[in-house]
Amino acid sequence: MGRVSGKKALVTGAAQGLGAAHAHTLAREGARVLLTDINGDGAAAQAAAINAEFGEGTAFSLHHDVTSPDDWDAAIALAAQALGGLSVLVNNAGVGVRGNIETCTLDDWHRGFAINVDSVFLGCQKALPLLRDNQPGSIINISSIAGLIASDTMPGYNASKAAVWMLSKSVALYCAKRGWDIRCNSVHPTFVDTPILDGISTNAGLAKDVVMGKLARQIPLGRVGDPQDIANGVLYLASDESRFMTGAELKLDGGISAM
């Protein structure tokens, strides 16, 4: 317990799934957390649950469109006001991008890059002043194993998540070359049991357990990931245990990238 005691964290896309798991895990280990999401009510519900478990003032929430510079300004201002600064940024918000190279529309491509990449650029840029004032700092950008391994069915998702991977390295080098104790790393999950899989099941017209079985057979460890599997990696990167790790990618993929 207490692995991130005293840390002040902002987690985007925290209304459900991975973002909610990250926020709860960081709070459980001693951080105070600002949860943001385009689903403001969902983020508020998660913050209320954290406060009920760990005490009032542990968590705060904000409606946040991560593609909006103005919304990012509001999120950073609330972090300064409510948390007293910022030492951990988890750029978690993201979406899938439908279609192969022939069927993916330009609108879907642009939307995917806006949410998956522009949001990470804005978050890193807007958060740096607070992170500099609260060193050691950690930026954790949630990419995907799809950013490292391509598929013929999802060029938009592959390309956007690969951009997050390389952007993280650039930010890491920028901070290091200025002598700041701010590291930046990317996290690359494979299939994880979140509400996104419910959508896959619905679109495929298959029961969720059938879809889960199909996905699990692609993973050497033989199972789909649990949100806590990924949150544990985020906890490590948020903690001072990872102070010598920057510009790196943490693969949490059950071995799929080893094949």
C-alpha positions in Angstrom: 0.0 0.0 0.0 1.0 3.6 -0.5 3.1 3.1 -3.7 2.0 6.5 -5.0 1.3 8.2 -1.7 1.2 12.0 -2.2 1.0 11.8 -6.0 -1.6 14.0 -7.8 -2.9 12.3 -10.9 -5.2 13.1 -13.8 -6.8 10.2 -15.7 -8.7 10.8 -18.9 -11.4 8.5 -20.2 -12.0 7.5 -16.6 -15.8 6.9 -16.6 -15.4 3.2 -17.3 -13.1 0.4 -18.4 -9.4 0.9 -18.2 -9.6 4.5 -17.1 -11.8 3.7 -14.1 -9.4 0.9 -13.2 -6.4 3.2 -13.4 -8.1 5.8 -11.2 -9.3 3.3 -8.5 -5.8 1.7 -8.4 -4.0 4.9 -8.0 -6.3 6.1 -5.3 -6.0 2.7 -3.5 -2.2 3.2 -3.4 -2.4 6.7 -2.0 -2.8 9.2 -4.9 -5.4 11.9 -5.2 -7.1 11.7 -8.6 -8.9 13.8 -11.1 -11.1 11.7 -13.3 -12.2 13.2 -16.6 -14.3 12.0 -19.4 -16.7 13.1 -22.2 -19.2 11.1 -20.1 -19.1 13.6 -17.2 -21.8 11.7 -15.2 -19.8 8.5 -15.5 -16.6 10.2 -14.3 -18.5 11.7 -11.4 -19.9 8.3 -10.4 -16.5 6.8 -10.4 -15.1 9.7 -8.3 -17.9 9.3 -5.8 -17.2 5.6 -5.5 -13.5 6.3 -4.8 -14.4 8.9 -2.2 -16.8 6.5 -0.5 -14.0 4.0 -0.2 -11.0 6.1 0.5 -12.3 9.3 1.9 -13.8 12.6 0.7 -11.3 14.7 -1.3 -9.5 11.7 -2.7 -11.1 12.0 -6.1 -12.6 14.8 -8.3 -14.2 14.7 -11.7 -14.8 16.8 -14.8 -16.6 16.6 -18.1 -13.8 16.7 -20.6 -13.7 16.6 -24.4 -10.0 15.5 -24.8 -9.9 16.9 -28.4 -10.7 20.5 -27.1 -7.8 22.7 -26.0 -10.2 24.8 -23.9 -11.4 21.7 -22.1 -7.7 20.7 -21.4 -7.2 24.2 -20.0 -10.1 23.6 -17.7 -8.8 20.2 -16.6 -5.4 21.5 -15.8 -6.8 24.4 -13.9 -9.0 22.1 -11.8 -6.0 19.8 -11.2 -4.1 22.9 -9.8 -7.1 23.9 -7.7 -8.4 20.6 -6.4 -5.2 18.5 -6.2 -2.7 21.3 -5.6 -0.8 20.4 -8.8 -0.1 17.4 -11.0 2.6 14.8 -10.8 1.0 12.0 -12.9 -0.9 12.3 -16.2 -2.6 9.2 -17.7 -3.7 9.9 -21.2 -6.1 7.0 -21.4 -9.0 8.2 -23.5 -9.3 6.5 -26.9 -11.6 5.0 -29.5 -11.6 2.3 -32.1 -11.4 3.3 -35.8 -13.6 1.2 -38.1 -12.8 -0.1 -41.5 -10.0 -1.4 -43.6 -8.0 0.7 -46.1 -10.9 0.6 -48.6 -13.9 1.1 -46.2 -12.5 3.4 -43.5 -14.0 6.8 -44.1 -11.9 10.0 -43.9 -14.3 11.2 -41.2 -13.6 8.1 -39.1 -9.9 8.4 -39.7 -9.9 12.1 -38.5 -12.1 11.3 -35.5 -9.8 8.4 -34.5 -6.7 10.6 -34.7 -8.4 13.5 -32.9 -9.3 11.3 -29.9 -6.4 8.9 -29.9 -3.5 11.2 -30.8 -4.5 14.9 -30.6 -5.7 14.4 -27.1 -2.3 12.9 -26.0 -0.5 15.8 -27.7 -2.7 18.4 -25.9 -2.5 16.6 -22.6 1.3 16.4 -22.6 1.6 20.0 -23.8 -0.9 21.5 -21.3 0.3 19.4 -18.3 4.0 20.1 -18.5 4.0 23.3 -16.5 2.3 21.6 -13.6 4.5 18.5 -13.9 7.6 20.7 -13.8 6.4 22.1 -10.5 5.7 18.7 -9.0 8.7 16.6 -9.9 9.3 13.7 -10.1 6.6 13.5 -12.7 5.2 10.7 -15.0 3.3 10.8 -18.2 1.6 7.5 -19.1 0.2 7.3 -22.6 -2.1 4.4 -23.2 -1.4 3.1 -26.7 -2.2 -0.5 -27.8 -0.4 -3.6 -29.0 -2.1 -2.6 -32.3 0.4 0.3 -32.3 3.2 -2.2 -32.6 1.6 -5.0 -34.6 -0.4 -4.3 -37.7 -3.7 -5.8 -38.9 -5.2 -5.6 -42.4 -8.5 -4.7 -40.9 -7.8 -1.5 -38.9 -5.3 0.9 -40.5 -6.8 3.9 -38.6 -6.4 2.3 -35.2 -2.9 0.9 -36.0 -1.7 4.2 -37.3 -3.2 6.3 -34.4 -1.8 4.0 -31.7 1.6 3.9 -33.4 1.6 7.7 -33.3 1.0 7.6 -29.5 4.0 5.3 -29.2 6.4 7.6 -31.0 5.0 10.8 -29.5 5.7 9.3 -26.1 9.4 8.8 -27.0 9.7 12.4 -28.3 8.2 13.9 -25.1 10.4 11.7 -23.0 13.5 12.9 -24.8 12.3 16.5 -24.6 12.0 16.4 -20.9 15.2 14.5 -20.3 17.3 16.8 -22.4 16.0 19.8 -20.3 17.1 18.0 -17.1 13.5 17.6 -15.8 12.6 14.6 -13.7 9.6 13.9 -15.9 9.4 10.6 -17.7 7.0 9.6 -20.4 6.2 6.0 -21.4 3.6 4.2 -23.4 1.5 1.2 -22.4 0.4 -1.4 -25.0 -2.4 -3.7 -23.9 -3.9 -6.4 -26.0 -7.6 -7.4 -25.8 -9.0 -6.4 -22.4 -12.4 -7.2 -21.0 -13.9 -3.7 -21.1 -17.2 -2.3 -22.5 -15.4 -2.0 -25.9 -15.6 -5.8 -26.2 -19.4 -5.6 -25.6 -19.5 -3.4 -28.8 -17.5 -5.9 -30.7 -19.9 -8.7 -29.7 -22.9 -6.6 -30.7 -21.4 -5.7 -34.1 -20.4 -9.3 -34.8 -23.8 -10.6 -33.8 -22.2 -13.1 -31.4 -22.5 -13.8 -27.7 -19.8 -12.2 -25.6 -18.4 -15.5 -24.4 -17.9 -16.6 -28.0 -16.1 -13.4 -28.8 -14.0 -13.7 -25.7 -13.0 -17.3 -26.6 -12.0 -16.2 -30.1 -9.8 -13.4 -28.8 -8.3 -15.6 -26.0 -7.1 -18.1 -28.6 -5.0 -15.4 -30.2 -3.1 -14.8 -27.0 -0.3 -17.1 -25.8 -1.4 -16.9 -22.2 -4.8 -18.1 -23.3 -7.0 -15.4 -21.8 -8.3 -11.9 -22.4 -6.8 -9.3 -20.1 -8.5 -7.9 -17.1 -8.5 -4.1 -16.5 -6.5 -4.6 -13.3 -3.7 -6.3 -15.4 -3.3 -3.0 -17.2 -3.9 -0.8 -14.1 -1.0 -2.6 -12.3 1.3 -1.5 -15.1 0.1 2.1 -14.9 0.6 2.0 -11.1 4.3 1.0 -11.6 4.8 3.8 -14.1 3.1 6.3 -11.8 5.2 5.3 -8.9 8.8 6.3 -8.2 9.8 2.7 -8.8 10.0 3.5 -12.5 12.1 6.7 -12.2 14.8 5.2 -14.5 12.3 4.2 -17.2 11.4 6.8 -19.9 10.8 6.7 -23.6 9.9 3.0 -23.3 6.9 0.9 -24.2 5.3 -1.5 -21.6 3.7 -4.4 -23.5 0.9 -6.0 -21.5 -0.2 -8.4 -24.2 -0.2 -11.9 -22.9 2.8 -12.7 -25.1 1.1 -11.9 -28.4 3.9 -9.6 -29.6 6.5 -12.4 -29.0 5.0 -14.5 -31.8 
